[in-house]
Amino acid sequence: MPTLTAPWIQRGDLARLVAALGPGNARYVGGAVRDTLLGLPVKDIDMATLLRPEAVVERLKAAEIRSVPTGIEHGTVTAVLPGGPVEITTLRHDVATDGRRATVAFATDWREDAARRDFTINALYADPTDGTLHDWFGGLADLDARRVRFIGDARQRIREDHLRILRYFRFQARFGSTPADAEAEAACAELAATLKGLSRERVGMEMMNLLGLPDPAPTVARMVELGVLPVILPEAAPDALAALVAAERAQGVAPDPIRRLAALLPPQPPLAEQVASRFRLSAAQKKRLAMAAARGSEQGEPRALAYRLGREGALDRLLIAGHDVSSLSDWQIPPLPLKGGDVVARGVGAGPEVARILRRVEDVWIAEGFPEAERVVELLGQVLAERSE
């Protein structure tokens, strides 16, 4: 029988947690198992348990392990361990679903708990004592084939939770190969309109997670072909995203979901703000998206643009336009080595004229490539001389 082996399984704090829960009462499940089998770093550890949440709390307390009732009404308790938190969730089965939320009941059957999960690769369980893997739906074979497949009937899984459409494409972008699972794609296309009933926060978060992956461009293009993306982002132009991803990769720039969302949108700041509101992005993200949408030809020196817009804003515009950003890689934006007091000290009365002179000096300083303070003093003298002529 296949087993799970990884350094993280040997952690002492996890052994203490398993002992507190009791023999046979808990198994690792989900992303930690999947990513370990794929040789990927494990970020979060989840466990499923036969114990009711109140029993989990009692046992952790007896073992002097701090717990937090992060979702106790749904059966989830978080154990706070030195090596990182572990979410422990009581086995469950769905009682009723409406596509947005589920009413669940606690269960005692491992297979029943697995059956309510979304994809086969997320329904792999591992015994914490010997690493024995439990796979009821072919998840191991799907991992080997890099196939993202719904458990059971794909349409039924989506009707239970409409967000699974977007989760499917995110998992396809991260783990899947081509051709994709035909049943999954057909179900997503058929039920795409159900995405309209989801909260904007959930849709926005899922889209940001997708766009933050190394190369979501082929998957986003497929979402357009299947009529899925137009439901939530009808303005999208997938070709621009592919060009941006290529530019990021060629220039060694890390993926950024806001920049990629900007690339999907036409250069129209009001539209960008509407999309930011639709996806319930933060005020800072909304401002950045609108700034990227105000892009034009982006001619000129990248450092000058970075000084005007900030490093992040300049990278967004330059990369979307396909320009070289290597000059920004190790460059720190300098402050103008001139203050209003320096201008007043040269005999200019305090007021709007000081600001005008500072702006004039700053413009020349930027155009000359940010020279040192000595040159700025010369520039101030030149501007003052022009003013007196």
C-alpha positions in Angstrom: 0.0 0.0 0.0 1.4 3.5 -0.9 2.7 5.6 2.0 3.5 9.3 2.5 7.0 10.2 3.7 8.3 13.7 4.2 10.4 15.5 6.8 7.5 17.5 8.1 5.7 14.4 9.2 8.5 13.7 11.7 7.9 17.0 13.5 7.8 16.5 17.3 5.0 19.0 17.8 2.9 17.0 15.2 3.6 13.7 17.0 2.4 15.4 20.3 -0.8 16.5 18.5 -1.5 13.1 17.1 -0.9 11.5 20.5 -3.3 14.0 22.1 -6.1 13.1 19.6 -5.6 9.4 20.2 -4.8 6.3 18.0 -6.8 6.1 14.8 -8.7 9.3 15.4 -7.0 11.6 12.9 -5.5 11.7 9.4 -3.7 14.3 7.3 -5.8 15.4 4.3 -5.9 17.7 1.4 -3.1 20.1 0.3 -0.4 18.8 2.6 -0.8 15.3 1.3 -1.2 16.3 -2.4 1.8 18.7 -2.4 4.1 16.3 -0.6 3.3 13.6 -3.2 4.1 16.2 -5.9 7.4 17.1 -4.3 6.1 20.7 -3.6 6.7 22.7 -0.4 3.9 22.2 2.2 2.5 25.5 3.5 -0.6 24.4 5.5 -1.4 21.2 7.3 -5.0 20.0 7.7 -6.2 17.0 9.6 -9.6 15.2 9.5 -10.8 13.5 12.7 -13.4 11.2 14.0 -13.7 13.3 17.1 -16.4 16.0 17.6 -14.9 19.5 17.9 -15.7 19.8 21.6 -13.8 16.6 22.2 -10.8 17.9 20.1 -10.7 21.0 22.3 -10.8 18.9 25.5 -8.0 16.6 24.4 -5.8 19.5 23.3 -6.4 21.3 26.6 -5.4 18.1 28.5 -2.2 17.9 26.4 -1.6 21.6 27.1 -1.9 22.4 23.4 -3.5 25.8 22.7 -6.5 25.7 20.4 -8.6 28.3 18.6 -12.2 27.6 17.6 -11.7 29.0 14.1 -14.8 27.3 12.6 -16.2 25.2 15.4 -19.8 25.5 14.1 -18.5 23.6 11.0 -16.3 21.3 13.0 -13.0 23.1 12.7 -10.5 23.7 15.5 -7.0 25.1 15.0 -4.2 23.7 17.1 -1.5 26.3 17.6 1.9 24.5 17.4 5.5 25.7 17.4 5.9 24.6 13.8 2.7 26.3 12.7 -1.0 26.0 13.1 -2.9 22.8 12.1 -6.6 22.9 11.2 -8.5 19.9 12.6 -11.9 19.2 11.2 -14.5 16.6 12.2 -15.6 14.3 9.5 -18.7 15.7 7.7 -21.3 15.0 5.1 -23.5 17.5 3.3 -27.1 17.7 4.4 -28.2 20.5 2.1 -26.4 22.8 -0.4 -27.5 25.8 -2.5 -24.4 26.5 -4.5 -23.2 29.2 -2.1 -23.1 27.5 1.3 -23.6 24.0 2.7 -25.4 22.7 5.7 -23.3 19.8 7.1 -23.6 17.1 9.7 -20.8 15.4 11.5 -20.0 11.9 10.3 -17.9 8.9 11.3 -17.0 7.4 7.9 -13.8 8.5 6.2 -15.0 7.7 2.7 -18.1 9.7 3.3 -16.0 12.7 4.3 -13.8 12.3 1.2 -16.9 12.1 -1.1 -18.0 15.6 -0.2 -14.7 17.2 -1.3 -14.2 18.8 -4.7 -11.4 17.0 -6.6 -9.9 13.6 -6.4 -6.4 15.0 -5.8 -7.7 16.8 -2.7 -9.3 13.7 -1.2 -6.2 11.9 -0.3 -5.7 11.0 3.4 -2.6 9.9 5.2 -2.3 8.0 8.5 0.0 10.1 10.7 1.6 7.1 12.4 2.8 5.1 9.4 2.0 7.3 6.4 -0.5 4.9 4.9 -2.4 6.6 2.1 -6.2 6.2 1.7 -7.6 7.0 -1.8 -11.2 6.1 -2.6 -11.6 8.0 -5.9 -8.4 7.6 -7.9 -6.6 10.7 -6.7 -3.2 9.0 -6.8 -3.6 8.1 -10.5 -4.9 11.6 -11.2 -1.8 13.1 -9.6 0.5 10.9 -11.7 -1.4 12.0 -14.8 -1.6 15.6 -13.7 -5.3 15.4 -14.2 -7.8 17.6 -12.3 -11.0 15.7 -11.9 -14.1 16.2 -9.9 -15.2 13.5 -7.4 -18.2 11.7 -8.8 -20.5 13.8 -11.1 -18.9 17.1 -12.0 -22.2 18.9 -12.4 -23.4 17.8 -9.0 -20.2 18.9 -7.3 -20.6 22.4 -9.0 -24.3 22.6 -8.0 -23.2 22.1 -4.4 -20.8 25.0 -4.6 -20.6 27.2 -7.6 -17.2 28.5 -6.7 -15.8 25.1 -7.6 -15.9 26.3 -11.2 -13.2 28.8 -10.5 -11.4 26.5 -8.2 -11.3 23.9 -11.0 -9.5 26.4 -13.3 -7.1 27.4 -10.6 -6.2 23.8 -9.9 -5.9 23.1 -13.6 -3.5 26.1 -14.0 -1.4 24.9 -11.0 -1.5 21.1 -11.4 -3.2 20.1 -14.6 -1.9 18.9 -17.9 -3.5 19.1 -21.4 -5.9 18.0 -22.6 -8.0 18.8 -19.6 -10.7 16.5 -18.2 -13.6 16.7 -20.7 -16.3 16.1 -18.2 -15.0 18.9 -15.9 -14.7 21.4 -18.7 -18.2 20.6 -20.0 -19.7 21.0 -16.5 -18.0 24.3 -16.0 -19.2 25.6 -19.3 -22.7 24.4 -18.8 -23.0 25.9 -15.3 -20.9 29.1 -15.8 -23.9 31.4 -15.3 -24.2 30.1 -11.7 -21.1 32.2 -10.9 -23.4 35.3 -10.9 -24.9 34.2 -7.6 -21.7 34.1 -5.7 -20.4 36.9 -3.4 -18.0 39.3 -5.1 -15.4 38.7 -2.4 -15.3 35.0 -3.1 -15.0 35.5 -6.9 -12.4 38.2 -6.5 -10.3 36.2 -4.1 -10.4 33.1 -6.4 -9.4 35.2 -9.4 -6.5 36.7 -7.6 -5.3 33.3 -6.5 -5.5 32.1 -10.1 -3.7 35.2 -11.5 -0.9 34.8 -9.0 0.1 31.4 -10.3 3.3 31.1 -12.4 1.5 30.9 -15.8 -2.3 31.2 -15.7 -2.5 32.6 -19.3 -3.4 29.3 -21.1 -6.1 28.5 -18.5 -7.5 32.0 -18.6 -7.7 31.7 -22.4 -9.6 28.4 -22.0 -12.0 30.1 -19.6 -12.8 32.6 -22.3 -13.3 29.9 -24.9 -15.7 28.0 -22.6 -17.7 31.1 -21.7 -16.7 31.1 -18.1 -14.6 34.2 -17.8 -17.1 36.5 -19.6 -19.6 35.8 -16.8 -17.3 37.5 -14.2 -14.9 39.5 -16.3 -16.4 40.2 -19.8 -13.8 42.9 -20.4 -10.9 40.4 -20.4 -8.4 40.2 -23.3 -6.4 37.0 -22.7 -3.7 37.7 -25.3 -2.4 40.7 -23.3 -2.1 38.4 -20.3 0.1 35.9 -22.2 2.4 38.7 -23.4 2.8 40.0 -19.8 3.6 36.6 -18.4 6.2 36.2 -21.1 7.7 39.6 -20.2 7.8 38.8 -16.5 9.4 35.5 -17.1 12.0 36.8 -19.5 13.0 39.6 -17.1 12.9 37.6 -13.9 10.0 39.6 -12.4 7.8 37.7 -9.9 4.2 37.1 -10.8 1.7 39.7 -9.5 -2.1 39.2 -9.7 -3.0 42.9 -9.7 -0.6 43.6 -12.6 -2.0 40.6 -14.5 -5.6 41.7 -13.9 -4.6 45.1 -15.3 -3.2 43.4 -18.4 -6.5 41.7 -18.9 -8.3 45.0 -18.9 -8.3 47.8 -21.6 -6.4 51.0 -20.6 -9.4 52.7 -19.2 -9.0 53.9 -15.5 -12.8 54.2 -14.8 -13.4 50.6 -16.0 -10.5 49.4 -13.9 -12.0 51.0 -10.8 -15.4 49.3 -11.6 -13.6 45.9 -11.8 -11.8 46.6 -8.6 -15.1 47.4 -6.9 -16.7 44.3 -8.5 -14.0 42.1 -7.1 -14.0 43.9 -3.7 -10.4 44.8 -3.9 -8.8 47.0 -1.3 -8.5 50.7 -1.8 -4.7 50.4 -2.5 -5.3 47.7 -5.0 -8.0 49.7 -6.7 -5.7 52.7 -7.0 -2.9 50.6 -8.4 -5.2 49.0 -11.0 -6.5 52.4 -12.1 -2.9 53.7 -12.4 -1.9 50.7 -14.6 -5.0 51.4 -16.7 -3.8 54.9 -17.3 -0.9 53.5 -19.3 0.1 54.9 -22.7 3.1 54.4 -24.9 5.4 54.5 -21.8 8.2 56.1 -23.7 11.2 57.5 -21.8 13.5 56.3 -19.0 12.1 53.7 -16.7 13.7 55.3 -13.6 11.9 58.6 -14.4 8.6 56.7 -14.5 9.4 54.9 -11.3 10.1 58.2 -9.6 6.8 59.6 -10.8 4.6 56.6 -10.1 6.6 54.5 -7.6 8.4 51.3 -8.4 5.3 49.1 -8.4 3.4 51.4 -10.7 6.3 51.8 -13.1 6.8 48.0 -13.3 3.1 47.5 -14.0 3.0 49.9 -16.9 6.4 49.0 -18.4 5.9 45.2 -18.3 2.4 45.4 -19.7 3.8 47.5 -22.5 6.6 44.9 -23.0 9.5 47.3 -22.1 12.8 46.4 -20.4 12.8 47.0 -16.6 16.3 45.8 -15.9 17.4 49.4 -14.9 15.0 49.2 -11.9 16.2 45.9 -10.5 18.7 47.2 -7.9 17.8 50.9 -8.0 16.4 52.7 -5.0 14.2 55.7 -5.8 16.1 58.8 -4.4 14.6 61.8 -2.8 15.1 65.2 -4.4 18.1 66.7 -2.5 16.4 70.1 -2.3 13.9 71.5 0.1 11.7 74.5 0.1 13.8 76.1 2.7 16.8 75.9 0.4 14.9 77.9 -2.1 13.7 80.5 0.4 17.3 80.9 1.6 18.2 82.0 -1.9 15.9 85.0 -1.5 12.6 83.6 -2.8 9.6 84.6 -0.7 7.6 81.7 0.8 4.6 80.8 -1.3 3.5 79.1 -4.5 6.6 80.4 -6.3 8.8 78.1 -4.1 6.8 75.0 -5.2 7.1 76.1 -8.9 10.8 76.4 -8.6 11.1 73.0 -6.9 9.1 71.4 -9.6 11.3 73.0 -12.3 14.5 71.8 -10.7 13.0 68.4 -10.1 12.1 68.0 -13.8 15.6 68.8 -14.9 17.1 66.6 -12.2 15.0 63.7 -13.4 15.8 64.3 -17.0 19.5 64.3 -16.2 19.2 60.9 -14.5 19.1 62.0 -10.8 22.6 63.6 -10.3 24.1 64.3 -6.9 23.3 67.2 -4.6 26.1 69.4 -6.0 24.5 69.3 -9.4 21.1 70.1 -7.9 22.5 73.3 -6.4 23.7 74.3 -9.9 20.3 73.5 -11.3 18.7 75.7 -8.7 21.0 78.6 -9.6 20.1 78.2 -13.3 16.4 78.2 -12.5 16.7 81.3 -10.3 18.8 83.0 -13.0 16.1 82.3 -15.6 13.5 83.7 -13.2 15.4 87.0 -12.8 15.9 87.5 -16.6 
